[in-house]
Amino acid sequence: MILIHLLEGKAFVWNAEDAKEIREQHCIVGNLVGALVRKPRQNTRLGLPLQLLPEETRLLVEIGAAKLVHSCSDEKITQEEHDIPMVRILPSLGSCSESEDKECLRSQIEAYNQHLEESYKEQCRLALQEKRRTLESLADRIAEGRTKRKRQRGKQAEEMSSTAKGPIKELQNLEENFHFPQEAMMVQISTARTTPGKVEEVDLNLASTEWPYAGQETHELHYKVFRDLWQRGYFLTSGSKFGGDYLVYPGDPMRFHAHYIAICFPNNKEIPLTDIITAGRLGTNVKKTILICSTNQEGLVNYTSLQWSGLQ
């Protein structure tokens, strides 16, 4: 089950496998907002977490692919444990006692330290093999270089020949003399915790600080449009950079350009003529079709395509 973490109305996915599943299996794109560890100051390429639109978040929950959770402190759980039913606290994530939590944490720390030790030994072995392979490939050049230096210093020919024929001294007792500093060890940096800690499940039907969208007319309209287009096989992303609500793609945005700019309007709201002209011109300039989206009384989504043809 995918865990979507809420923070003041924003939804994030921290697990890489979950983010991959969301895109590949559920055709939902999201937006990477995290800085890369090795290049934290650039913003051309971003990494985890994956931030989801409210519509994307709700869709994943309603199709049974994900759960909404938010982190809660130990103090909050202690104060409200008698008021909150335990079914709302995910059993595998926050129902253990304090002593069990400490023991679980201690075992996880020991397992992690053991993993680091085993990883260090394995990297030492591989570094030693690479060092030996490099020295053996360069042995002739090293011996020739030393012979040349000794000739320049006036050494005897016998000494030079014996040095050239024998193995270089770096290969002798390499295992005893080789040192691989622990600071040079490669360590995998996780973006998600192995256990999320104490988290509380969030109800989509109840408005709260973490999920303020329940019951909002604007959200309901946007969600109906988003879900209808998603069910038709389209990929959707935020359309704010093109003045719309969504950009609609015929396939994965990594492979296709957007074909439509979707703009949502309530069914009972008049659209100013200037807005229609502006949207038509914008769509023509970026070579996309404007979709004016609204819902009827039965809740079905109606679409009106708009293209600017200019003066005839």
N, C-alpha and C positions, 0 to 999 in steps of 0.2 A: 504494500500500500504506500503510495506517494504521500509524503508529509509536506504540506504547504504551510510555512511559518508566516504568521501575520505580525505586523508591527505598525500600529497606528494607521490602519487601513491599507497598508501596502503588503502585497503577498510575495514571498520569496521562496525559492527552491534552492537548497544548498547542496544536495547530493548530485553528483555528476551522472550516475546511472538513472536517477529519476528525471533529470533534465533531458537526457537522451531518449528515454521512454516517452516523455511528453511530446517531443518533436516527431519521433519516428512512428510511434504507434497511434498517437492521438491527433497528429497534424496541428499542433498548437505551438506557436513560435516563441512567444515571450521576448524578453530583452535582457541580454547579459549586461550587468551593471558593475561587476567587480573588477578591481585592478589586478593585473598580472603580477605575480610575485617578483619575477626577475626584471620587469619593466613597469614599476608602479606609477611613473610620472607621465606615461603616454596614454592617450585615450583613443588611439586608432583601433586597437584590438582589446576587447574586454573579456573578462572571465566570470566565473561564478561569484555571487549567486545569480540565479535567473529570476528576474522580476516579471510577474504576470499581471495582466490587466484584470480588473475585477470581473469582467465577462469571462475571461479565460479561466480564472480561478473557480467561479461558480459552475462553469460547464464541467470541469474536471471532477468537481465534487458530485454534481448531479448524475453523471454517468457512472459513478462508483469507482473512479480511478484514484481518488485522492481524499485526504482528510485535512480539514483546516485546524491548526493548532496555534497556540501562542504560549510563550514561556511564562511561567509564574514562579515567584520566589517562594522559598520555604515558609516565610512568615505568612504570606497570603494563604497558602494551603492550610497552615495551622489554624489561622483565624477563621477560615470559611469551610473547614472540612466537615462540619456538622450541617452546613447549609447546602453544600453542593453534593449531589448524588455521586457516588463513586463511579457510576457508569460513565460520567462525563470526563473522568480522569482516565486516560488510556492505561489499561491494566499493566502493559509491559513496560510503561515508561515512567510511571509516577506513583505506583501504589505500594511500594516497598517501605518498610519501616526505616527509621534513621540508622539503626545499627546495620541493617541489611544493605542500605545504600553505602555506608562506609566500607563494609566488607567487599561489596561489589566494586567500589572505586579502587580499593587497595589491590584487588586481584587484577583489575584492568591495568593499573600502573605496573605491577609486576610483569604482566604479560607483555606490556609495551617495552619495558626495559629489556626483557629477554629477547624480544624481537630486534631491538637495536643492537644488542650484543651479537646475535647471530648474523645480522646484516653486516656489522663491522668485520666479523671474521671472514665472511664470504667476500667482501670487497677487498680485504687484505690479500686473500688468496688470488683473486683476479688481478690485483695490482702487481703482485709478485710475478705472476705468469707474464703479464705484459712487460714488466721490467726485464725479465730474462729474455723474452722474445726480442725486445729492442736491442739489448746488448749483444745477443748472438748475431743479429742481422748487421750490426755495426762493428763486430769484433775485428774484421780485417782492416777497416779504416782506422780504428783506434790503435791497433798495433802498428800500422804503417806510420801514423802520425807520431807515435812515441819513438819509433825507430829514427824517424827524420830528426826529431828534436835531439835525440842522443848523439846522432851523427854530427849535428851542428855543435854539440858541446864537446866533441872530441872523444867519445867513448870508443872502446875496442869493438872490432867487427864481431868477435865471438859473442860478446854480450848482446849485441844487436840481434844476431841471428837467433840466439836462444830466446830472446824476448819475443821476437816475431813469431816463432813457431809455437810457443806455449800459449795457454789460454790467458786472456786478460784477467787481471787480478779482481776486477769487479764481479766476475762470475764465480770466483772462489768464495765459498761460505756466504753466498748471497742470502740464503734464508736467515742466517744469524745476524747479518749486518743490515738487512732491509728493514726500514721503518715506515709505516703508513700512518700519518698523524690522524687522530680521530676527528680533528676539525675539518679534514678533507673528505670525510665520509658523506655520501649522498643520502639525504633523508627525504622521504616522501612527505609533502605538506598536504594535510587533509583540509578540504573546504567544509566538511560536515563532520560533526562528532559521531562517534560510533554509537553512543547513546545520547539522545537529545536532552536528557535530564527530565525535570518535572515539567510537563506541558499539559495544557488544558484544551480539550476539543471545543471548537467554536461552532455555534449553531448559525447556519446561514439565514434562518428565518427570524432571528432576533437581532435588532440593531444594537450595536455596542461600539465602544471606542476602537476595538480592533476591526470590526466589520460594520461600518456605518451605512452600508448601501441597502440594507433590507427595507423594503417598502418605498424606496425613492422612485418616482415616476420616470425620471431620466434614466436611471439604471435599468429599470424594467424594459423601457423602449430599446435601449442599446443592447441589452442582453438578448431580446427576442430577435433583433436584426442579426446580431453576431451568431447566434445559434442556428438561425435559418440558413445563413450563408455557409457556415461550417458544415451543416448537414448536406449541402449541395456539393461539397467536395473542395471548397475554396480554403486557402490559407489566408489568415488575416493578421495584420499588425496595426499599430497605432498610425492614424493618418494625420496627425497634428502638423507634420512638416509640410503637408500639401493642403492644409486648410480644411481637412475633413475629419471624420471620426475614425474611419478605417481605410487602410489600403488593402485591396482585395487581389490576391494572386491566384492564378490557375494551378499552381503547384508550389513546391518549396521555394521561398524567396531567394535561396542560394542558387537556384537554377532559372528562375523566371523573373521578369519585370511585372509590376502590378498592372492589371488591366483596368481596374475601376478605383474611383475614390468614392467611398460611401459616406453620405451625410444623412444623419437621422433627424427627422422632424416629427413632432406630435401630429396626429391626424387632424386635430381641431385647431391647429395654428396656421395662420396665414403666413405665407412666405413672401417677403418683400421682393419686388421685381429686381431691385438692385442686387440682392443676394443671388438670384438666379443668373443674372448676367455675369456677375463676378465668378461664380462657380463654373459657368460654361466657358468663360475665357481661360480660367485657370486650368481646367481640364484639357483644353485644346493646346495650351502652351506646353504642358508636360506630357502630351500624347496619351491621355487617359480619359475614360468615359466617366462622367459624373453619375452616381446613383443616388437619387433622392429616395430615402427609405422611410416608411411610416407603417403603422398598423391600423387595421380596420376594427370594427366593433367586435368581430369574432376573434380578434387577436392574431389574425394572419398578417403576414408582412407583404406590403405592396411596394413595388419598385418602379421608379420612373427614370429612364436614362436621359441624359442631357448632354448634347454636343453642340459646340459653337460652330456654326457654319459660315458666319460672316454675312456681309451684304450681298444680295443676289442681283 
